[in-house]
């Protein structure tokens, strides 16, 4: 079936989707300059196979992944082919940007269907969090939940006319929501721009809640799209290449932003800072970048997937090096107070102690090792400051 890919009110291209939701062909391109960043580059034409493949990867990265907790059960019970078909039923609409697909010949507009100003179904999000999916019922998939990536269960909710993302934890400890809140408190202390989180309880399980930082005139551009805009040279490091791409796109504040999240990830042993959970905000009307996105998605940290005996060990990390001891060396300046670092251990202990599922022993050990990291970081900052004098 033919759909027109739209950026809010702007038609971008006519696209042929297969019955399984795959992009078979880019039939016609209308406005290449308003495409998602990194899809059409200097080295590929708008209707080439490379562009189609880039666009299909972009589409796959904005829908529910196959790894989402509880997905297979939901697809089986409700006889849904795949998550791409779910996204098509909700016209590909998202709360992270203004892209959507319009059935060819339809007269519907963005104003009629967008999730920023219109209500949406809660069916899909509710089903992911339901303890009983055994009975089949009709569901309304018209929801931004069909266009939410990531493996943890999550859902969008409307509270006092504002859009919030609610995200679950994993395993038996459900530590991630408490990590999000604890690290947001540390970022408050360090005066680093970030998303605020709070805990809500649902069916006796903790969820973390954060307000959407995108509005109807902006989009979140993840780092993986920025990374694509220029070819990478063989002898070029990933970070150097990323800086070149950001400079090419005239993105402001890139270096300080990366310095900040590499620092906080070192402090909290974040193992999952991939190219999809950091990025930048672009104005969709001017197509100019405004700023880095607030730091978000810090839940996979503080040894959340480790046994108690493994807490304190150096884990593998992303995105630029394989471990934090090497990655912290990429930081060129530290925009934080060394004195503030001394308070981080107490913040972690206070916030994790609010979880009924974490043992006092585990909490003590995690907070102790954050304190150790803070002291290591103080030494690193002191050496950098000495060399810069």
PyMOL commands that set and color helices and strands:
alter all, ss='L'
color gray80, all
select helices_A, chain A and resi 32-34+49-61+71-77+83-89+110-113+123-129+144-147+176-190+223-226+238-248+254-268+308-310+324-330+338-341+344-352+360-388
alter helices_A, ss='H'
color red, helices_A
select strands_A, chain A and resi 2-7+10-17+23-29+99-103+154-159+162-168+198-202+205-211+218-222+279-283+289-292
alter strands_A, ss='S'
color yellow, strands_A
deselect
rebuild
show_as cartoon
